[in-house]
């Protein structure tokens, strides 16, 4: 298979779900230097073992990291650069849910969602931009770049959560990720750094599959024009596109992979 991707990549939330499948996709499409970050070391080990078995030529770096902790984020990027000499692709995927309406939501929970979903993305993006500004492009401009960043937002960064499934903190945090993505994309595009966002819809992660099986999400899934949950591999493939030269004239975009949900 032709290699779409080059250089060293960095993925947060790589221990499961979309982050894990993105790691698999990156190895499949050409990345041979991969830093895997997650707050759960045992989950990282599972992803790492799968990659070693299927892609033994990929050089791996496992980093236990809490995206909401400034020192841990900065250390993770430093470790990546120390091992691989540069940072070419960064996927800021770590996040948590925040399912509640405003009158039922405690401030402590609001702050936790924001600290991981929004503060964490900003902390990661800041450290990544600082490194990317120091390095020369792997390939010539304009299609080459100093680095590519993809922030995993959500279709709820583009639209409101439905009244039947309220998620005010999560939705607000993902709208914040979109604002951050757009602002920094315009700020750093002329300096050779591309920043975009992935906006998944209802995806068959373990958590959502459980909720759907219990009937909690049946009405929402029925609203998806394709009448199904998306697969994690489908999101990972779209992230690969945003990370590759195939999207070289895209900046500040929120790419919805949602089966048509946000078109309605």
C-alpha positions in Angstrom: 0.0 0.0 0.0 1.3 3.5 -0.9 2.4 5.4 2.2 0.2 8.4 2.8 1.9 9.6 5.9 5.5 10.4 6.9 7.3 11.4 10.0 6.7 11.1 13.7 3.1 11.0 15.1 1.7 11.7 18.5 -1.8 10.5 19.6 -3.6 11.2 22.9 -6.3 8.9 24.2 -4.5 6.1 22.3 -5.5 3.4 24.7 -8.9 2.8 23.3 -11.6 3.9 20.9 -10.9 6.4 18.2 -7.4 7.1 19.4 -6.5 3.4 19.3 -7.9 2.9 15.8 -6.1 6.0 14.6 -2.9 4.4 15.8 -3.7 1.3 13.8 -4.6 3.4 10.7 -1.4 5.5 11.0 0.7 2.3 11.1 -1.2 0.9 8.1 -0.7 4.1 6.1 3.0 4.7 6.6 3.9 6.1 10.0 6.9 4.4 11.5 7.5 6.5 14.6 4.5 6.7 16.9 4.1 8.2 20.4 1.0 6.8 22.2 -0.4 8.8 25.1 -3.0 7.8 27.6 -3.8 8.3 31.3 -4.2 4.4 31.6 -0.9 2.5 31.1 -2.6 -0.8 30.8 -4.7 0.4 27.9 -1.6 1.8 26.2 0.0 -1.6 26.6 -2.9 -3.2 24.7 -2.6 -0.8 21.8 1.2 -1.2 21.8 1.0 -5.0 21.8 -1.4 -5.0 18.8 0.9 -2.7 16.8 4.0 -4.7 17.6 2.2 -7.9 16.4 0.9 -6.4 13.2 3.5 -3.7 12.4 6.8 -4.9 13.9 8.8 -2.2 12.1 6.9 0.7 13.8 9.0 2.3 16.5 6.7 3.0 19.5 6.9 5.3 22.6 4.3 4.8 25.3 3.7 7.8 27.5 1.3 7.9 30.5 -0.1 11.4 30.3 -3.1 13.3 31.7 -4.0 15.9 29.1 -5.3 18.3 31.7 -1.9 18.5 33.4 0.4 21.1 31.8 3.7 19.6 33.0 2.7 16.1 31.8 1.7 17.4 28.4 4.9 19.4 28.0 6.9 16.4 29.1 5.1 14.1 26.6 6.0 16.3 23.7 9.6 16.7 24.9 9.9 12.9 25.2 8.5 12.4 21.7 11.0 14.9 20.2 13.9 13.4 22.2 13.2 10.0 20.8 12.1 10.8 17.2 13.9 14.2 16.7 10.7 15.9 15.5 6.9 15.9 15.7 5.1 15.9 12.3 1.5 14.8 13.1 -0.4 15.3 16.3 -3.9 14.0 17.1 -5.5 15.5 20.2 -8.1 12.9 20.9 -8.3 12.5 24.7 -11.7 13.4 26.1 -14.5 12.5 28.4 -18.3 12.7 28.3 -20.5 15.2 30.0 -24.1 14.0 29.9 -26.5 16.3 31.8 -28.6 19.4 31.4 -27.5 22.7 33.1 -29.9 22.6 36.0 -28.7 19.1 36.9 -25.0 19.7 36.4 -22.5 20.3 39.3 -19.8 22.8 38.8 -17.1 20.3 39.7 -18.2 18.0 36.8 -18.4 21.0 34.4 -14.8 21.9 35.3 -13.6 18.3 34.9 -15.1 18.1 31.4 -13.6 21.4 30.4 -10.2 20.7 31.9 -9.8 17.5 29.7 -11.8 18.3 26.6 -10.8 21.9 26.1 -7.9 22.9 28.4 -6.3 19.6 27.5 -6.5 20.2 23.7 -5.2 23.7 24.1 -2.2 22.5 26.3 -1.4 19.8 23.8 -1.8 22.1 20.8 0.4 24.8 22.4 3.3 22.3 23.1 2.9 20.9 19.6 2.9 24.3 17.8 6.0 25.4 19.8 7.9 22.3 18.6 6.6 22.5 15.0 7.7 26.1 14.6 11.3 25.0 15.3 11.5 22.4 12.5 11.7 22.5 8.8 9.1 20.8 6.6 9.8 17.2 5.6 8.5 18.0 2.1 8.6 21.3 0.1 5.9 23.9 0.6 3.1 24.5 -0.3 1.9 20.9 0.0 4.5 20.1 2.6 4.3 21.6 6.1 6.1 22.0 9.4 3.5 19.9 11.1 -0.2 18.8 11.1 -2.6 18.9 14.0 -6.0 17.2 14.1 -8.2 18.0 17.1 -10.9 15.4 17.8 -14.0 17.5 18.5 -17.5 16.1 17.8 -20.6 16.7 15.7 -21.7 18.4 19.0 -19.0 20.9 18.3 -21.2 21.9 15.3 -24.7 21.5 16.6 -26.5 21.4 19.9 -27.1 18.1 21.8 -30.7 16.9 21.4 -33.1 17.6 24.3 -33.6 13.9 24.8 -29.8 13.4 25.3 -28.6 16.6 26.9 -24.8 17.0 27.2 -24.2 20.7 27.9 -20.7 20.5 29.3 -19.6 18.1 26.5 -21.2 20.2 23.8 -19.8 23.4 25.1 -16.3 21.9 25.4 -16.4 20.6 21.8 -17.7 24.0 20.5 -14.6 25.4 22.3 -12.4 23.0 20.5 -13.8 24.2 17.2 -13.1 27.8 18.1 -9.6 26.9 19.1 -9.0 25.0 15.9 -10.3 27.8 13.7 -8.3 30.5 15.5 -5.0 28.7 15.6 -5.4 27.4 12.0 -5.6 30.9 10.7 -2.8 32.1 13.0 -0.3 29.5 12.0 -1.2 28.4 8.4 1.2 30.9 6.9 4.0 29.5 9.0 3.5 26.0 7.6 1.4 24.4 10.3 -2.0 22.9 9.3 -4.7 22.5 12.0 -8.1 20.9 11.4 -10.8 19.2 13.5 -12.5 15.8 13.2 -16.2 15.9 14.2 -17.4 12.3 14.7 -21.1 11.6 15.1 -22.5 8.5 16.9 -19.7 6.0 16.6 -19.6 2.4 17.8 -17.3 2.9 20.7 -17.7 0.4 23.6 -19.5 3.0 25.7 -22.0 4.0 23.0 -22.6 0.4 22.0 -23.6 -0.4 25.6 -25.9 2.7 25.7 -27.5 1.7 22.4 -28.1 -1.9 23.4 -29.8 -0.7 26.5 -32.1 1.5 24.4 -30.8 4.8 25.7 -29.6 6.0 22.3 -32.1 4.2 20.0 -34.1 7.4 19.2 -30.9 9.3 18.4 -29.4 6.6 16.2 -32.7 6.5 14.3 -32.1 10.2 13.3 -28.9 9.3 11.5 -29.7 9.2 7.7 -27.5 6.1 7.3 -29.5 4.5 10.1 -26.5 3.1 11.9 -23.6 3.8 14.2 -20.3 4.7 12.5 -17.3 2.5 12.9 -14.2 3.6 14.7 -12.1 2.6 11.7 -14.2 5.0 9.5 -13.2 7.9 11.8 -9.6 6.8 11.9 -9.5 6.8 8.1 -10.9 10.3 8.0 -8.3 11.5 10.5 -5.6 9.9 8.3 -7.0 12.0 5.4 -6.7 15.2 7.4 -3.2 14.3 8.5 -2.0 13.5 4.9 -1.0 15.7 2.0 -4.4 14.8 0.4 -5.9 17.6 2.6 -3.1 20.1 2.1 -5.4 23.0 1.3 -7.6 22.5 4.3 -7.2 24.6 7.4 -9.5 25.4 10.3 -12.1 22.9 9.0 -14.4 20.7 11.1 -14.9 17.5 9.2 -18.1 15.8 10.2 -18.1 12.0 10.0 -21.6 11.5 11.2 -23.7 9.6 8.6 -25.4 12.8 7.6 -26.7 13.7 11.1 -25.7 17.4 11.0 -27.1 17.9 7.5 -30.7 17.8 8.8 
